[in-house]
Amino acid sequence: MGNETSLVFSGIAPHPPIMVPEVGLEAAKEVRRSIDAMAELTKRIIANGAETVILISPHAPLEPDAFVAYQDPRLRGDFAGFRAPGVMLEAPLESELLAAIVKRAAADNFNVVGIPDRHFDHGTAVPLYFLQRHGWQGRVVALGYCFLSNEDHVRFGSCIRKAISDVGRPVALIASGDLSHRLKPDAPAGYNPAAYLFDDEIVDAVGSHDLDRIVRIDQGLRRLAGECGYRSLLIAIGATQGLPLACEVLNYEAPFGVGYLVAQLTSNKTAARAVREDADVEIAYAEAVSGKGDVSGESLPALARKAVESFVRDGVQMVPPLDSSELMQARAACFVSLKTWDGELRGCIGTIEPATDSLAEEIIANAINAATRDPRFAPVTPEELFNLRYSVDVLSATEPADMEDLDPAIYGVIVEDETGSRRGLLLPALEGIKTVQQQVEIAARKAGIPPDVPVRLSRFSVNRYGER
């Protein structure tokens, strides 16, 4: 019998065949960032020692009330349907794990139907293509979802986790799926100007380590987006419940009007590039927080700068300093902003509630995410580093508020619908925001809350630390 740590990695992968160079040809260059992110995802799966990968595809044959599984001893697929018949894939089935999944599912009143004598679909083929191309070799379990409820898909994910523990060998799980298909006027499923809100919510939920937001997402918004991976995500979330989250958005882009997300949800080991105890880095972050207890304004953005420069130049994620100030050691949420010296925003990502054990860790994580994973911008390059300046906003605890309690110059605001499923935040003292009404309307619009929907308000204060 294994334990919960047998699920050593979980993540999200897109599946557009155009990503496969033999299929996309010149057009594959438009998704270069997604291709590179899949290489990084594979590196992390290998680093975690996964012998088996479970792939959850939205394009497997659908059964109304049963999950499906490809069951041939040798799983095969190709891209003949996408004008590349010479690109063929093959992997051995992990039959013991599949049997354990079927058994655990049956114990929870779920049925898993086998699919014999059939090549797997492109929702399975595309992620597997990149796993094998970048060096992973192992056994596969290929599954598809069904028309049961969202809650049932989360529960089925829990069955998978228990089956992985029963078998006791290291397994990675990948939720295959694309986000909204309606992001541009020429998108394949047509255009909807609000479709981007679905993608924003998914990306932000992953980036803020709050996967329950995905489970609670407004189902009208989901249908409006025309997505094809939501239930795959629910299964992955069910499989990871109770495990330490290590969420990270590796890339998001939508060059053809369809959202492609590559992300990590859990990982037993930080990737080789993530942590390196290097003397130069030790010196760098020691300099960033020199002067214990000195939080007069320089140490926080200096730590953000060192974190970004170490990551962008060397691929090194700093570890927090041991001798930092009391503020750095406290748990606090923060936003890190990067601007050019001309004042143009270059990235901004933060947390509403603390996601790590200390403000120092929060700054490091949010600074790297702001530089490399803000979906509005391309990742920062080494050539840009000299032209950036940094600020860190440290958030107080939130408190309920009414309109008369707000002041956009002093307080930030959080606007939620009555169910709490949609939430938008706006920091205080933003250029061009002069009135409470403006502040609330913009935060509600960011959350995708229509103007006539009742909302709940919260406020928070901010201590802002910027570079001179």
Buried (B, 14 or more C-beta within 10 A) or exposed (E): EBEBBBBBBBBBBBBBBBBBBBBBEEBBEBBEBBBBBBBBBBBBBBBBBBBBBBBBBBBBEEBEEBBBBBBBEEBBBBBEEBEBEEBBBEBBBBEBBBBBBBBBBEEEEBBBBEBEEBBBBBBBBBBBBBBBBBEBEBBBBBBBBBEBEBEBBBBBBBBBBBBBBBBBBBBBBBBBBBBBBBBBEEBEBEEBEBBBBBBBBBBBBBBBBBBEBBBBBBEEBBEBBBBBBBBBBBBBBBBBBEBEBBBBBBBBBBBBBBBBBBBBBBBBBBBEBBBBEEEEBBEBBBEBBBEEEEBEBBBBBBBBBBBBBBBBEBEBBBBBBEEBBEBBBBEBBBBBBBBEEEEEEBBBBBBBEBBBEBBBBBBBBBBBBBBBBBBEBEBBEEEBBEEBBBBBBBBBEBEEBEEEBBBBEEBBBBBBBEEEBBBBBBBBBBEEBEEBEBBBBBBBBBBBBEEEEEBBBBBBBBBBBBBE
